[in-house]
Amino acid sequence: MHWQNTDRVTERVVRRIPARKRTSGLVTGFPAVILMLLTLLPTLPGTSAGQPAPLQGLNTYIEEGMATWKIPGLAIAVVKDGETVWARGFGVRHLGTGEPVDKNTVFAIGSATKAFTAAVVGMLVQENLLDWDDRTTQYLPTFETSDPYVTRELTVRDLLTHRSGLNRGDQVWYATELDRDDILNQVRYQPPTSSFRSQFGYNNNMFLAAGQLAPALTGLSWDQFVHRRIFAPLGMERSVTSTIPLEDMANVAQPHQEIGGEVQPIPWRNIDNIGPAGSINSSAAEMANWIKLQLAGGEWKGQELLDDDVVREMHSAHTIVPLEGSWALMAPESHFLMYGMGWFLHDYRGRKIIQHGGNIDGMHALVAMMPEEDVGLIILTNANPNYLTFALMHRIFDSYLGGPATDWSARLRGRFQETIERSDARQREMEEARVTGTNPSLPLERYAGTYRHEMYGELEVEMEDEHLTAQRGPNFVGDLEHWHYDTFRIHWRDETMGDAFITFELDARGRPVRADVQGLGEVERVGTGG
């Protein structure tokens, strides 16, 4: 869901995953392959004809950008003055099959889902079922944070604006089997990253709590509410809030990821448990209707789906976002970056930009609007990470503002490459700091046991075929390789997850009592016998 937007998460996403074994379905020489496919694919009917004058030449720019960023497939729609003026697909849905992308191909939109959840809450506000500044516990009485003051004062507005003082905590839901209520129950164990309302802290769990207001007040699940109150009136018939319906749908893109230097298809990951923060799947053609609704102040074909006041609140600044690190990549020439409710806000060439990206395994999306020019766009891709979406956003907005064209893809690619190089440098530092010739303090079987994190649950360390393994639930299973001293590297068997390090701590009697796990933090051993 916005995986690229903290230093730790950026490192996770751009880290080169070692090719320990060759996986079926690999495609080598990606840029040449995709350019060939783009050249051979026929022009899709009704997609490029009548391309607006400001967008002339964009086809080639997109195709070249896809080759540079190693993106198999992309769908785009541009809205101007309440109409979809251009919508088409590029490339392929699946590198293994070569099936073409078109404007109706379904992709994951990731964290662009958050604006839908803000709209759901806005509908509850306009129906006087709650107020933006009501305390969350009025409607979710069992919801707690680790700080009683924050629990008492946390408002509905706080849930939607990333200012709870809690940053991330994604390991509680990512690839786990916890349901939505279980996840919210675990939030009480997350320590604060900053003081309440003092800093921006991106947090998917708060948006989950916001989504759970729908069943608490209406009896409809968040999914049912979105389908009935947003998808249905907007004619978004192929849009869904789960990966489950995709199994029976045609024209669906496959996620892709670069693993060991090779771009390959990877499975869809079900994230229903964090749904209100990022589980919507849709097409460029249907998302264009969502953009039209936003640009029209909540009106759709003469019907007011959202009050003007609700849309204004969603599009208003609430939290300052630091223009640094990977956050700055989305707004490279802006003077400020803010968060509204489900939307990022920044300036560009004297105009207000409203946008939100979305990232989940093998998928990246961007929804963006420039209201003063009545222009909006949706870009969907089946590769993550990439910043071609933000490059195209700036390129398209430039085309409507006039002036010389900037090669935004090259500019952002250079800055993205710097991020990769910093990650590579950190990896080299770890390699150089490795002390060779050391042995674990104990026989391997002595490290085996159950280690528990209060928020993230249990990690089982066991012996298997003369080496240690680690497992957290059914999806996180890895093999431990001795690194040095009492530190081991975990090779997760799901290659999309990369590697992690675990360092065991011994007590005065030489017994493992806790471990520090990269991505989880400190875990305590349950029982120290042996």
FITORKOL-226670 format. One record per residue (C-alpha): residue number from 1; y, z, x; residue in one letter. Coordinates in Angstrom, 2 decimals. Layout:
BEGIN
{zase NUM,{Y,Z,X},a}
...
***
This chain:
BEGIN
{zase 1,{0.00,0.00,0.00},m}
{zase 2,{2.89,-0.26,2.29},h}
{zase 3,{0.67,0.25,5.30},w}
{zase 4,{3.26,-1.07,7.72},q}
{zase 5,{5.93,1.46,7.05},n}
{zase 6,{5.39,4.41,9.34},t}
{zase 7,{4.75,4.43,13.06},d}
{zase 8,{1.28,5.95,12.60},r}
{zase 9,{0.36,3.48,9.89},v}
{zase 10,{1.79,0.55,11.84},t}
{zase 11,{-0.47,1.52,14.73},e}
{zase 12,{-3.44,1.58,12.36},r}
{zase 13,{-2.68,-1.86,10.95},v}
{zase 14,{-1.82,-3.80,14.08},v}
{zase 15,{-4.42,-2.22,16.32},r}
{zase 16,{-6.81,-4.86,17.65},r}
{zase 17,{-10.24,-3.94,16.33},i}
{zase 18,{-12.85,-4.44,19.03},p}
{zase 19,{-15.49,-7.07,18.35},a}
{zase 20,{-18.54,-4.88,18.91},r}
{zase 21,{-20.73,-7.24,16.96},k}
{zase 22,{-20.19,-10.67,15.56},r}
{zase 23,{-19.82,-10.71,11.80},t}
{zase 24,{-20.85,-13.59,9.61},s}
{zase 25,{-18.06,-15.61,8.10},g}
{zase 26,{-15.83,-15.58,11.19},l}
{zase 27,{-13.44,-18.49,11.57},v}
{zase 28,{-12.20,-19.23,15.07},t}
{zase 29,{-9.19,-21.25,16.17},g}
{zase 30,{-7.38,-20.13,13.03},f}
{zase 31,{-4.01,-21.91,13.30},p}
{zase 32,{-5.60,-25.30,13.89},a}
{zase 33,{-8.13,-24.76,11.12},v}
{zase 34,{-5.59,-23.70,8.53},i}
{zase 35,{-3.19,-26.52,9.39},l}
{zase 36,{-6.04,-28.97,8.93},m}
{zase 37,{-6.91,-27.43,5.55},l}
{zase 38,{-3.29,-27.48,4.45},l}
{zase 39,{-3.05,-31.12,5.40},t}
{zase 40,{-6.25,-32.12,3.63},l}
{zase 41,{-5.63,-30.22,0.39},l}
{zase 42,{-4.20,-32.41,-2.36},p}
{zase 43,{-0.76,-31.65,-3.78},t}
{zase 44,{-1.35,-29.43,-6.78},l}
{zase 45,{-0.18,-30.95,-10.06},p}
{zase 46,{3.06,-29.58,-11.41},g}
{zase 47,{3.77,-27.34,-8.42},t}
{zase 48,{5.98,-29.25,-5.99},s}
{zase 49,{7.49,-31.86,-8.29},a}
{zase 50,{11.09,-31.09,-9.18},g}
{zase 51,{11.57,-28.69,-6.29},q}
{zase 52,{15.18,-27.43,-6.42},p}
{zase 53,{17.53,-28.92,-3.84},a}
{zase 54,{18.16,-25.57,-2.10},p}
{zase 55,{14.43,-25.25,-1.40},l}
{zase 56,{13.83,-28.71,0.06},q}
{zase 57,{11.89,-28.52,3.30},g}
{zase 58,{10.38,-25.14,2.48},l}
{zase 59,{6.86,-26.55,2.14},n}
{zase 60,{6.61,-27.42,5.82},t}
{zase 61,{8.23,-24.16,6.85},y}
{zase 62,{5.66,-22.19,4.84},i}
{zase 63,{2.73,-24.16,6.27},e}
{zase 64,{3.92,-23.64,9.83},e}
{zase 65,{4.53,-19.95,9.14},g}
{zase 66,{1.04,-19.51,7.72},m}
{zase 67,{-0.45,-20.98,10.89},a}
{zase 68,{1.67,-18.71,13.08},t}
{zase 69,{0.85,-15.56,11.10},w}
{zase 70,{-2.80,-16.56,10.57},k}
{zase 71,{-2.59,-16.50,6.78},i}
{zase 72,{-5.37,-18.37,4.90},p}
{zase 73,{-3.65,-18.59,1.51},g}
{zase 74,{-0.22,-18.04,-0.04},l}
{zase 75,{1.23,-18.36,-3.53},a}
{zase 76,{4.95,-18.36,-4.27},i}
{zase 77,{7.24,-18.50,-7.29},a}
{zase 78,{11.03,-18.64,-7.34},v}
{zase 79,{13.10,-17.63,-10.36},v}
{zase 80,{16.71,-18.77,-10.88},k}
{zase 81,{18.90,-18.15,-13.92},d}
{zase 82,{15.99,-16.91,-15.99},g}
{zase 83,{13.66,-19.83,-15.25},e}
{zase 84,{10.77,-20.37,-12.86},t}
{zase 85,{12.20,-23.21,-10.78},v}
{zase 86,{9.37,-23.50,-8.29},w}
{zase 87,{5.80,-22.19,-8.18},a}
{zase 88,{2.89,-23.40,-6.12},r}
{zase 89,{0.08,-22.44,-3.79},g}
{zase 90,{-0.70,-23.15,-0.15},f}
{zase 91,{-3.88,-22.91,1.85},g}
{zase 92,{-7.17,-21.50,0.67},v}
{zase 93,{-8.46,-18.56,-1.33},r}
{zase 94,{-11.41,-18.02,1.00},h}
{zase 95,{-11.83,-19.40,4.52},l}
{zase 96,{-15.55,-19.75,3.95},g}
{zase 97,{-15.29,-21.90,0.81},t}
{zase 98,{-12.01,-23.79,1.25},g}
{zase 99,{-11.06,-23.40,-2.42},e}
{zase 100,{-7.30,-24.05,-2.78},p}
{zase 101,{-4.67,-21.53,-3.83},v}
{zase 102,{-2.40,-22.43,-6.73},d}
{zase 103,{0.31,-20.62,-8.67},k}
{zase 104,{-2.33,-18.99,-10.93},n}
{zase 105,{-4.49,-17.58,-8.13},t}
{zase 106,{-4.84,-13.80,-8.42},v}
{zase 107,{-3.97,-11.62,-5.41},f}
{zase 108,{-3.43,-7.89,-4.95},a}
{zase 109,{0.25,-6.90,-5.17},i}
{zase 110,{-0.33,-3.47,-3.55},g}
{zase 111,{2.66,-1.16,-3.62},s}
{zase 112,{4.74,-3.62,-5.63},a}
{zase 113,{2.80,-1.84,-8.40},t}
{zase 114,{5.17,1.11,-7.98},k}
{zase 115,{7.94,-0.65,-9.90},a}
{zase 116,{5.57,-1.02,-12.86},f}
{zase 117,{4.92,2.72,-12.77},t}
{zase 118,{8.65,3.41,-12.66},a}
{zase 119,{9.00,1.15,-15.71},a}
{zase 120,{6.22,3.06,-17.50},v}
{zase 121,{8.10,6.31,-16.91},v}
{zase 122,{11.33,4.59,-17.99},g}
{zase 123,{9.72,3.66,-21.31},m}
{zase 124,{8.77,7.31,-21.81},l}
{zase 125,{12.40,8.23,-21.07},v}
{zase 126,{13.85,5.72,-23.53},q}
{zase 127,{11.49,7.02,-26.21},e}
{zase 128,{12.77,10.57,-25.55},n}
{zase 129,{9.34,11.81,-24.51},l}
{zase 130,{10.76,13.11,-21.24},l}
{zase 131,{13.85,12.97,-19.03},d}
{zase 132,{14.17,11.76,-15.45},w}
{zase 133,{15.18,15.25,-14.34},d}
{zase 134,{12.56,17.22,-16.23},d}
{zase 135,{10.28,19.32,-14.05},r}
{zase 136,{6.95,17.67,-13.39},t}
{zase 137,{5.00,20.80,-14.35},t}
{zase 138,{6.33,20.55,-17.91},q}
{zase 139,{3.89,17.68,-18.38},y}
{zase 140,{1.38,18.23,-15.57},l}
{zase 141,{1.03,22.03,-15.67},p}
{zase 142,{-1.76,22.22,-13.07},t}
{zase 143,{0.11,20.13,-10.49},f}
{zase 144,{1.00,22.11,-7.36},e}
{zase 145,{2.35,21.60,-3.88},t}
{zase 146,{1.91,23.99,-0.96},s}
{zase 147,{5.40,25.41,-1.59},d}
{zase 148,{5.88,27.32,-4.87},p}
{zase 149,{9.60,26.46,-4.87},y}
{zase 150,{8.88,22.73,-4.62},v}
{zase 151,{6.20,23.01,-7.30},t}
{zase 152,{8.73,24.61,-9.64},r}
{zase 153,{11.66,22.27,-8.88},e}
{zase 154,{9.91,18.91,-8.40},l}
{zase 155,{11.24,16.54,-11.06},t}
{zase 156,{10.03,13.27,-12.52},v}
{zase 157,{12.81,11.56,-10.55},r}
{zase 158,{11.48,13.13,-7.34},d}
{zase 159,{8.04,11.62,-7.97},l}
{zase 160,{9.53,8.12,-8.02},l}
{zase 161,{11.92,8.35,-5.06},t}
{zase 162,{9.86,9.48,-2.03},h}
{zase 163,{11.83,12.68,-1.45},r}
{zase 164,{9.21,15.36,-2.13},s}
{zase 165,{9.09,16.47,1.52},g}
{zase 166,{5.50,15.19,1.74},l}
{zase 167,{4.76,12.10,3.81},n}
{zase 168,{1.66,9.98,3.18},r}
{zase 169,{-1.54,12.01,2.78},g}
{zase 170,{-3.37,8.73,2.09},d}
{zase 171,{-6.69,9.90,3.51},q}
{zase 172,{-7.23,11.93,0.36},v}
{zase 173,{-7.71,8.76,-1.70},w}
{zase 174,{-8.34,5.86,0.69},y}
{zase 175,{-12.03,4.84,0.60},a}
{zase 176,{-12.97,8.14,-1.07},t}
{zase 177,{-14.70,8.79,-4.39},e}
{zase 178,{-12.15,11.29,-5.68},l}
{zase 179,{-10.70,10.44,-9.08},d}
{zase 180,{-7.03,10.66,-10.00},r}
{zase 181,{-7.14,14.28,-11.15},d}
{zase 182,{-9.10,15.30,-8.04},d}
{zase 183,{-6.50,13.70,-5.79},i}
{zase 184,{-3.60,15.47,-7.48},l}
{zase 185,{-5.49,18.73,-7.24},n}
{zase 186,{-5.76,18.29,-3.45},q}
{zase 187,{-2.01,17.71,-2.99},v}
{zase 188,{-1.49,21.50,-3.09},r}
{zase 189,{-3.09,21.69,0.37},y}
{zase 190,{-0.78,19.18,2.09},q}
{zase 191,{1.78,20.81,4.39},p}
{zase 192,{5.36,19.50,4.09},p}
{zase 193,{6.68,16.99,6.59},t}
{zase 194,{10.32,17.85,5.86},s}
{zase 195,{12.28,20.14,3.60},s}
{zase 196,{12.47,19.24,-0.08},f}
{zase 197,{14.79,16.30,-0.88},r}
{zase 198,{16.11,16.18,2.69},s}
{zase 199,{14.38,13.03,3.96},q}
{zase 200,{12.56,9.90,2.90},f}
{zase 201,{8.79,10.40,3.00},g}
{zase 202,{6.66,7.55,1.64},y}
{zase 203,{4.02,9.10,-0.59},n}
{zase 204,{1.54,7.26,-2.81},n}
{zase 205,{0.26,10.50,-4.34},n}
{zase 206,{3.63,11.21,-5.99},m}
{zase 207,{3.47,7.84,-7.75},f}
{zase 208,{-0.02,8.71,-8.92},l}
{zase 209,{1.44,11.87,-10.47},a}
{zase 210,{4.15,9.77,-12.13},a}
{zase 211,{1.50,7.47,-13.58},g}
{zase 212,{-0.44,10.43,-14.95},q}
{zase 213,{2.56,11.26,-17.15},l}
{zase 214,{1.47,8.39,-19.43},a}
{zase 215,{-1.86,9.93,-20.52},p}
{zase 216,{-0.29,13.39,-20.64},a}
{zase 217,{2.33,12.23,-23.17},l}
{zase 218,{0.74,9.28,-24.99},t}
{zase 219,{-3.04,9.65,-24.71},g}
{zase 220,{-3.14,6.19,-23.11},l}
{zase 221,{-4.25,5.88,-19.50},s}
{zase 222,{-1.72,4.40,-17.10},w}
{zase 223,{-3.84,1.22,-17.09},d}
{zase 224,{-3.85,0.94,-20.88},q}
{zase 225,{-0.13,1.59,-21.06},f}
{zase 226,{0.66,-1.11,-18.48},v}
{zase 227,{-1.55,-3.66,-20.27},h}
{zase 228,{-0.14,-2.96,-23.74},r}
{zase 229,{3.51,-2.36,-22.96},r}
{zase 230,{4.14,-4.69,-20.01},i}
{zase 231,{1.40,-7.26,-19.39},f}
{zase 232,{0.88,-8.22,-23.05},a}
{zase 233,{4.51,-8.84,-24.05},p}
{zase 234,{5.22,-10.68,-20.78},l}
{zase 235,{2.19,-12.95,-21.25},g}
{zase 236,{0.55,-11.67,-18.06},m}
{zase 237,{-2.94,-12.45,-19.35},e}
{zase 238,{-4.68,-12.68,-15.95},r}
{zase 239,{-3.04,-9.56,-14.51},s}
{zase 240,{-5.24,-6.47,-14.17},v}
{zase 241,{-4.94,-2.92,-12.84},t}
{zase 242,{-8.35,-2.79,-11.15},s}
{zase 243,{-10.58,-4.87,-8.90},t}
{zase 244,{-13.51,-4.51,-11.33},i}
{zase 245,{-12.46,-7.35,-13.71},p}
{zase 246,{-12.02,-9.70,-10.73},l}
{zase 247,{-15.80,-10.03,-10.42},e}
{zase 248,{-15.87,-12.09,-13.62},d}
{zase 249,{-12.61,-14.01,-13.08},m}
{zase 250,{-12.12,-17.46,-11.62},a}
{zase 251,{-9.39,-18.44,-9.16},n}
{zase 252,{-9.20,-15.14,-7.27},v}
{zase 253,{-8.12,-14.92,-3.61},a}
{zase 254,{-10.31,-13.16,-1.06},q}
{zase 255,{-8.77,-10.61,1.34},p}
{zase 256,{-8.79,-11.50,5.05},h}
{zase 257,{-8.30,-9.49,8.22},q}
{zase 258,{-8.24,-10.20,11.93},e}
{zase 259,{-11.12,-8.36,13.59},i}
{zase 260,{-11.84,-8.76,17.28},g}
{zase 261,{-9.39,-11.65,17.48},g}
{zase 262,{-11.03,-13.53,14.58},e}
{zase 263,{-9.70,-13.90,11.04},v}
{zase 264,{-12.45,-13.36,8.51},q}
{zase 265,{-12.94,-12.61,4.81},p}
{zase 266,{-13.42,-8.94,3.98},i}
{zase 267,{-14.47,-7.32,0.70},p}
{zase 268,{-11.99,-6.26,-1.95},w}
{zase 269,{-11.47,-2.50,-1.80},r}
{zase 270,{-11.35,-0.68,-5.12},n}
{zase 271,{-8.32,1.64,-5.26},i}
{zase 272,{-8.42,2.60,-8.93},d}
{zase 273,{-8.11,6.26,-7.95},n}
{zase 274,{-4.53,5.70,-6.71},i}
{zase 275,{-3.84,3.01,-9.34},g}
{zase 276,{-0.20,3.76,-10.28},p}
{zase 277,{0.78,3.48,-6.62},a}
{zase 278,{-0.82,0.13,-5.88},g}
{zase 279,{-3.78,-1.29,-7.82},s}
{zase 280,{-2.28,-4.21,-9.79},i}
{zase 281,{-3.63,-7.71,-9.16},n}
{zase 282,{-1.68,-10.70,-10.45},s}
{zase 283,{-0.57,-14.27,-9.79},s}
{zase 284,{2.70,-15.83,-8.70},a}
{zase 285,{3.13,-17.50,-12.08},a}
{zase 286,{2.72,-14.27,-14.03},e}
{zase 287,{4.70,-12.09,-11.65},m}
{zase 288,{7.60,-14.49,-12.15},a}
{zase 289,{7.84,-13.14,-15.72},n}
{zase 290,{8.10,-9.59,-14.35},w}
{zase 291,{11.00,-10.72,-12.14},i}
{zase 292,{12.74,-12.36,-15.10},k}
{zase 293,{12.50,-9.10,-17.03},l}
{zase 294,{14.10,-7.19,-14.15},q}
{zase 295,{16.91,-9.70,-13.64},l}
{zase 296,{17.62,-9.73,-17.39},a}
{zase 297,{18.11,-5.98,-17.49},g}
{zase 298,{14.89,-5.30,-19.36},g}
{zase 299,{15.14,-8.07,-21.98},e}
{zase 300,{12.36,-10.59,-22.56},w}
{zase 301,{12.69,-13.45,-25.04},k}
{zase 302,{15.12,-11.52,-27.20},g}
{zase 303,{13.08,-8.30,-27.09},q}
{zase 304,{14.30,-5.25,-25.18},e}
{zase 305,{11.27,-3.94,-23.34},l}
{zase 306,{13.36,-1.71,-21.08},l}
{zase 307,{16.74,-0.17,-21.84},d}
{zase 308,{19.63,-1.34,-19.68},d}
{zase 309,{20.12,2.25,-18.55},d}
{zase 310,{16.49,2.52,-17.46},v}
{zase 311,{16.68,-0.66,-15.36},v}
{zase 312,{19.96,0.53,-13.85},r}
{zase 313,{18.35,3.82,-12.79},e}
{zase 314,{15.39,1.99,-11.26},m}
{zase 315,{17.73,-0.27,-9.30},h}
{zase 316,{20.07,2.53,-8.15},s}
{zase 317,{19.92,4.24,-4.75},a}
{zase 318,{18.38,7.71,-4.68},h}
{zase 319,{17.00,8.25,-1.16},t}
{zase 320,{18.24,7.10,2.25},i}
{zase 321,{15.61,5.24,4.27},v}
{zase 322,{16.15,5.22,8.05},p}
{zase 323,{16.70,1.70,9.37},l}
{zase 324,{14.32,2.16,12.25},e}
{zase 325,{10.81,1.34,13.31},g}
{zase 326,{8.86,-0.91,11.01},s}
{zase 327,{11.14,-0.12,8.06},w}
{zase 328,{13.85,-2.11,9.79},a}
{zase 329,{11.65,-5.23,9.81},l}
{zase 330,{12.13,-5.70,6.08},m}
{zase 331,{15.93,-5.64,6.36},a}
{zase 332,{16.78,-6.90,9.87},p}
{zase 333,{20.47,-7.66,9.19},e}
{zase 334,{21.24,-4.91,6.70},s}
{zase 335,{23.70,-2.05,7.07},h}
{zase 336,{21.71,0.33,4.89},f}
{zase 337,{18.27,0.75,3.34},l}
{zase 338,{17.72,2.94,0.31},m}
{zase 339,{14.98,3.69,-2.19},y}
{zase 340,{15.56,3.54,-5.92},g}
{zase 341,{12.68,4.09,-8.32},m}
{zase 342,{9.84,1.83,-7.26},g}
{zase 343,{12.24,-0.46,-5.39},w}
{zase 344,{13.78,-0.70,-1.92},f}
{zase 345,{17.51,-1.53,-1.93},l}
{zase 346,{19.61,-3.02,0.87},h}
{zase 347,{22.49,-5.37,1.54},d}
{zase 348,{22.28,-8.91,2.84},y}
{zase 349,{25.29,-11.15,3.46},r}
{zase 350,{27.36,-9.14,1.01},g}
{zase 351,{24.73,-9.16,-1.72},r}
{zase 352,{22.48,-6.43,-3.09},k}
{zase 353,{18.77,-7.01,-2.51},i}
{zase 354,{16.11,-5.29,-4.64},i}
{zase 355,{12.59,-5.64,-3.28},q}
{zase 356,{9.23,-4.05,-2.68},h}
{zase 357,{6.31,-5.16,-0.58},g}
{zase 358,{2.70,-4.30,-1.04},g}
{zase 359,{-0.17,-3.94,1.42},n}
{zase 360,{-3.81,-3.12,0.98},i}
{zase 361,{-6.89,-4.24,2.88},d}
{zase 362,{-6.52,-7.96,3.61},g}
{zase 363,{-3.62,-8.54,1.19},m}
{zase 364,{0.17,-8.52,1.49},h}
{zase 365,{2.73,-9.21,-1.24},a}
{zase 366,{6.50,-9.15,-1.73},l}
{zase 367,{8.65,-9.08,-4.87},v}
{zase 368,{12.38,-9.53,-4.24},a}
{zase 369,{15.58,-10.16,-6.18},m}
{zase 370,{19.23,-10.95,-5.46},m}
{zase 371,{20.77,-10.06,-8.85},p}
{zase 372,{24.31,-11.32,-8.14},e}
{zase 373,{22.90,-14.83,-7.66},e}
{zase 374,{20.30,-14.35,-10.44},d}
{zase 375,{17.54,-15.27,-7.99},v}
{zase 376,{14.15,-13.67,-7.52},g}
{zase 377,{10.85,-14.49,-5.84},l}
{zase 378,{7.24,-13.40,-5.55},i}
{zase 379,{5.12,-14.17,-2.50},i}
{zase 380,{1.40,-13.32,-2.41},l}
{zase 381,{-0.83,-13.67,0.66},t}
{zase 382,{-4.44,-12.92,1.48},n}
{zase 383,{-3.84,-11.55,4.97},a}
{zase 384,{-2.48,-8.21,6.12},n}
{zase 385,{-0.42,-7.37,8.09},p}
{zase 386,{2.19,-10.14,8.08},n}
{zase 387,{5.94,-10.38,7.75},y}
{zase 388,{6.08,-14.03,6.73},l}
{zase 389,{6.87,-12.77,3.23},t}
{zase 390,{10.10,-11.12,4.42},f}
{zase 391,{10.94,-14.18,6.51},a}
{zase 392,{10.59,-16.37,3.42},l}
{zase 393,{12.66,-13.93,1.36},m}
{zase 394,{15.57,-14.28,3.77},h}
{zase 395,{15.07,-18.03,4.10},r}
{zase 396,{15.14,-18.53,0.31},i}
{zase 397,{18.12,-16.24,-0.22},f}
{zase 398,{19.93,-18.14,2.57},d}
{zase 399,{19.23,-21.40,0.78},s}
{zase 400,{21.04,-20.16,-2.33},y}
{zase 401,{23.90,-18.55,-0.41},l}
{zase 402,{24.51,-21.61,1.78},g}
{zase 403,{25.12,-21.76,5.50},g}
{zase 404,{22.86,-22.68,8.41},p}
{zase 405,{19.14,-22.02,8.11},a}
{zase 406,{17.73,-19.26,10.32},t}
{zase 407,{14.16,-19.33,11.61},d}
{zase 408,{13.35,-15.93,10.15},w}
{zase 409,{9.64,-16.35,10.79},s}
{zase 410,{10.23,-16.67,14.53},a}
{zase 411,{12.66,-13.74,14.55},r}
{zase 412,{10.35,-11.37,12.69},l}
{zase 413,{7.33,-12.59,14.59},r}
{zase 414,{9.04,-11.61,17.82},g}
{zase 415,{9.84,-8.13,16.54},r}
{zase 416,{6.36,-7.75,15.10},f}
{zase 417,{4.91,-8.76,18.45},q}
{zase 418,{6.92,-5.97,20.06},e}
{zase 419,{5.20,-3.53,17.69},t}
{zase 420,{1.81,-4.88,18.73},i}
{zase 421,{2.73,-4.60,22.38},e}
{zase 422,{3.79,-0.97,21.95},r}
{zase 423,{0.48,-0.25,20.26},s}
{zase 424,{-1.37,-2.03,23.08},d}
{zase 425,{0.60,-0.02,25.64},a}
{zase 426,{-0.43,3.23,23.96},r}
{zase 427,{-4.04,2.06,24.04},q}
{zase 428,{-3.75,1.26,27.75},r}
{zase 429,{-2.26,4.70,28.36},e}
{zase 430,{-5.26,6.28,26.67},m}
{zase 431,{-7.63,4.18,28.75},e}
{zase 432,{-5.81,5.12,31.95},e}
{zase 433,{-5.84,8.81,31.01},a}
{zase 434,{-9.59,8.76,30.48},r}
{zase 435,{-11.36,10.96,33.02},v}
{zase 436,{-14.54,9.26,34.13},t}
{zase 437,{-17.64,11.05,35.29},g}
{zase 438,{-17.31,13.97,32.87},t}
{zase 439,{-19.94,15.26,30.46},n}
{zase 440,{-19.74,17.11,27.16},p}
{zase 441,{-19.67,20.90,27.53},s}
{zase 442,{-22.72,21.25,25.28},l}
{zase 443,{-25.91,19.39,24.43},p}
{zase 444,{-24.96,16.85,21.73},l}
{zase 445,{-26.91,18.58,18.97},e}
{zase 446,{-24.72,21.67,19.40},r}
{zase 447,{-21.69,19.75,18.07},y}
{zase 448,{-23.51,18.87,14.85},a}
{zase 449,{-22.37,20.66,11.73},g}
{zase 450,{-20.02,20.53,8.77},t}
{zase 451,{-16.30,20.45,9.50},y}
{zase 452,{-13.84,20.90,6.67},r}
{zase 453,{-10.24,19.88,6.07},h}
{zase 454,{-8.62,21.76,3.22},e}
{zase 455,{-7.02,18.62,1.75},m}
{zase 456,{-9.37,15.84,2.86},y}
{zase 457,{-12.73,17.53,2.41},g}
{zase 458,{-15.79,17.66,4.65},e}
{zase 459,{-16.74,15.72,7.76},l}
{zase 460,{-20.44,15.84,8.63},e}
{zase 461,{-21.36,15.52,12.32},v}
{zase 462,{-25.06,14.84,12.84},e}
{zase 463,{-27.56,13.66,15.44},m}
{zase 464,{-29.00,10.17,15.00},e}
{zase 465,{-31.11,8.33,17.59},d}
{zase 466,{-29.88,10.45,20.48},e}
{zase 467,{-26.20,10.10,19.64},h}
{zase 468,{-23.77,11.81,17.27},l}
{zase 469,{-22.52,10.33,14.02},t}
{zase 470,{-19.65,11.34,11.76},a}
{zase 471,{-19.49,10.83,8.02},q}
{zase 472,{-16.84,11.60,5.40},r}
{zase 473,{-18.13,10.44,2.06},g}
{zase 474,{-20.12,7.22,1.65},p}
{zase 475,{-17.48,4.89,3.11},n}
{zase 476,{-16.49,6.61,6.35},f}
{zase 477,{-19.57,6.50,8.59},v}
{zase 478,{-19.20,6.19,12.34},g}
{zase 479,{-21.02,6.45,15.66},d}
{zase 480,{-19.64,8.74,18.36},l}
{zase 481,{-19.26,7.52,21.94},e}
{zase 482,{-18.47,10.12,24.59},h}
{zase 483,{-14.96,9.57,25.94},w}
{zase 484,{-14.38,12.49,28.30},h}
{zase 485,{-14.86,16.26,28.28},y}
{zase 486,{-15.30,17.22,24.59},d}
{zase 487,{-13.56,14.14,23.21},t}
{zase 488,{-15.52,11.33,21.56},f}
{zase 489,{-14.48,7.97,20.15},r}
{zase 490,{-15.66,7.25,16.60},i}
{zase 491,{-16.62,3.63,15.97},h}
{zase 492,{-16.46,3.34,12.19},w}
{zase 493,{-19.25,1.08,10.96},r}
{zase 494,{-16.83,-0.56,8.56},d}
{zase 495,{-15.00,-2.63,11.18},e}
{zase 496,{-11.88,-2.95,9.03},t}
{zase 497,{-11.21,0.75,9.71},m}
{zase 498,{-11.11,0.41,13.49},g}
{zase 499,{-11.76,3.43,15.71},d}
{zase 500,{-10.64,7.05,15.89},a}
{zase 501,{-10.92,9.94,18.33},f}
{zase 502,{-12.40,13.39,17.72},i}
{zase 503,{-11.91,16.32,20.10},t}
{zase 504,{-14.02,19.43,19.68},f}
{zase 505,{-12.69,22.92,20.42},e}
{zase 506,{-15.03,25.68,21.61},l}
{zase 507,{-14.59,29.40,21.16},d}
{zase 508,{-15.09,32.03,23.88},a}
{zase 509,{-18.84,31.95,23.28},r}
{zase 510,{-19.02,28.19,23.76},g}
{zase 511,{-19.50,27.38,20.08},r}
{zase 512,{-17.68,24.46,18.40},p}
{zase 513,{-15.29,26.06,15.91},v}
{zase 514,{-12.97,23.19,15.03},r}
{zase 515,{-12.13,19.60,15.89},a}
{zase 516,{-9.04,17.42,15.89},d}
{zase 517,{-9.75,14.09,14.21},v}
{zase 518,{-7.36,11.16,14.53},q}
{zase 519,{-6.10,10.30,11.06},g}
{zase 520,{-7.27,13.57,9.52},l}
{zase 521,{-5.87,16.30,11.72},g}
{zase 522,{-7.59,19.60,12.42},e}
{zase 523,{-10.90,20.35,10.71},v}
{zase 524,{-12.58,23.76,10.77},e}
{zase 525,{-16.31,24.11,11.30},r}
{zase 526,{-18.00,25.70,8.29},v}
{zase 527,{-20.02,28.45,9.94},g}
{zase 528,{-20.23,28.81,13.72},t}
{zase 529,{-23.87,29.72,14.15},g}
{zase 530,{-25.60,28.08,17.11},g}
***
